[in-house]
């Protein structure tokens, strides 16, 4: 099946959906939104889910919630992997299901399940989000783009049906900063980008915004110059000829960031010019 065929099939399925959850990564919620997703949900009731809040700077996440609320968007911050914030999501689902069937009864029609969909670019945690809703691991998960292979309906109790979608919806790469952020959160395959270049950009970002986090993690002194060389020296990463292994240092740093070992870090903050 071609990507065009998949998208055509998805569009047909979305025609019967009542409510859409747009899942983004709380560390860079604006950049991890997709114009493709926004076009798909145009005219539909939708909720913006800021997922992976356990990895994001809580102060910045609060700023994002305030920003999107000021833009008249309904937003829910969650940690789908551990279940944080999911009780509120379930409340919203129950409220929407009740409201739907109230309207149907007023029209003389029978009750039916609320049809919802989970959309977002790869690796924003859509499957973890869905797993929390259904209460069991029926959905594939992974930390690489494209693990979910095809659209599938999953039924929750008797009142809600949820459409899980494949990770074929691409991010909108606007510039080098967006490319950097999407690679760090693994919405793009980081192996497609030079790891040393990506690691150096990550170090520059940490130096400016979260210097104390990485100094504490590595056990370095305050006056240490943060470079891949100093990181390799601190970790003892050497190659055969005794030179410091900068690639290994970069891969180590990116993995530490991805898994939250450097603390809760946000990659972007809301501005008036935010758009998607």
Secondary structure, DSSP 4 states (H G I P E B T S, - for coil): --HHHHHHHHHHHHTT-SEEEEEEEGGGTTTT--HHHHHHTTTSEEEEEEE-TTTS-HHHHHHHHHHHHHTT--EEE-BTTTTBTHHHHHHHHHHHHHHHHHHHHHTT----PEEEEEE-STTSSHHHHHHHHHTS--S---SSTT---S-EEEEETTTEEEEE--TTPPP---SHHHHHHHHHTTSS-GGGS-HHHHHHHHHHHHHHH-HHHHHHHHT--TT----HHHHHHHHT-B-TTS-B-HHHHHHHHHHHHHTTTT----S----TT---
